[in-house]
C-alpha cells in the first residue's frame, strides 16, 4: 500500500504549531469585563491586552471586546476616544501586550543570534494615515531598548491586514531582554504618545520611546475609534496564517496570568471553593490550579457581606477573602473571617449575590 507524505521544500516545522508568541490575539478571552465597556480606560481590557493612558493635558478613551471582526474571527478589541486632547510631549496613549521572558527568550535578542520576527494583525480605524508600532523592553534589566516602525490605514472604518517584519536586536547585551517569568518583549501600538516618545524608524535604540515622529495620534480626534484582532508574532520574515487555538487552549494560556471564579450567572449564590473552619473566627480553603506566572494577588468585590460560608450556619463573612502569604502559584491558600463558628467544620465559600467573585492576578 502506498504511503502518502508531505514533501515541501524548505518546510519549517516550527511554523506549523505553537508559533504565535501573542496570547489572545483573536481577542476571544475577556475574563475581567465580559465585553462591557471600560470607561476612561487605563489597564487590562481583554485578557493580556493593556490600554495605557497618561495625559497631563487631559483626554480619555474607553475599551471593550466587541463582536465586530473580519472573516475567520469573532471578536476585536475596540478603543474609542471619549475625550480628545492635543496632548503634551509627556503623554502615553497606547495598546500593548507584554510577552513573558520564558516565551520570548527563544528570539535570542541581545545576542549575535538574534532572530528576525514578523508581526501580523487586522486593524480598523475611523482615522486614516500612518501609525506606529514598536517593540520595547519596558526599561527593565540592562536598560532601555526599543525599535519603532510604521503601518498605514488606507480606508476609514474598513478592516485591513498588516504585516511588519523587524530584525531582532543583535546589538545590546542579552541582559537587556528578560528570559524568565518576568517581562520579556513588549509589543506596542501607538495611539498618540507625546513627542518625547519619538525615535527614528526601523532602528534599534537605547531609549525609553516607542513612536515614529509624525504618525497618527488617535487621541487628538474626538470619537475616533481603533480596533485590532488576529494578532500574531512569529519567528521569520514571512507572516503565516493566524494560529487559531481552541477556546480551551487560549483560556488556559490566559489563566497563567489572570483567572476569575464567579460571579454567578444563574442565581444569587455560587459555590466558589470548599474548605473548613480553622477556629471560631476563620475559614480556610485552597484553590489548586496549574502554575500561575508568579504568586498572584487576590481580587475581590471588596465587601465582606458579598461572601458567606455555607454549612456552618450560613455565616456571612466578617472580612473579604484574602490570600495567605505562604501560597504557591499552583496552590493558593485563602482565608475568610467568620464569627461564632466551630473549629473543624466542612463548608463552602460562596457568594451572596450575582456580582461577587474571586480573581487571581499574576499579570506582567
C-alpha angles and dihedrals in degrees: 000000000000117000117216119217141180111253108175117157112238093009110175105201092195089066093062100065140017089009100128113090091188117091119214092007089157091054092233097136120069107158096159102049110013092218095312119141114259104210124214084008122214113150139024118348110165114015114293092001119110132192111205122197130174112161117166087181095051131254133137142201136191130219137200146154109260134184093233105110142137122264114298092027132086103194145028136188109249125200120194125189104230096174117022124211137185085225134209134255090262099052123124118203115159148125116226150158124211116213118218114248093238088061100041099042089088087073090071090214113176092037138084088256093061111151128227114237137196124212118197131181147153115246136180129183141168088224118068125206142077118323134189130243123182146181113219133171093218091242095279130133113008097005141279122335123171145157127188132195136169143245129187130229104208104180127037118243093003127121110244130182118228133188126189124186117199131181114238122250105269097161108062123070120268090249089073091071122061116236101178134063090297127087117313122165121000118209112204132190108193118226098176114320117176124263092262083075094059120121134163115276122261096002126114111234140176095238140119090237141106111177137087113229116255097022124134119289104204092189089067092069122073114233091004116155134206126183135186138185141144092054116175131174115189141161115263141045096275131071114230126198116291113276104238107202120192116265089250093053093049092047091050091052091050092048091064084073105027133008129177132199114199157317101187115248100188109035142008092264132057126177108232108175139349124232143122144264114268093195138327093300108036140059119197131200139162127221108210113201142146113286115289118213091262138338102304134219117244118241119200137166088262100237123101092208089065090072138054140172112238125212093031093079096297089277118194111230118255091207136025114261113275134194118245114237090230093063122125124217090254099038114045114191114208129194128199125188119233137173127227096000126147121242117250100025120141117229151144129257104221142165124256098208142023096264103053120101145148122238131182116211122197097150123151 
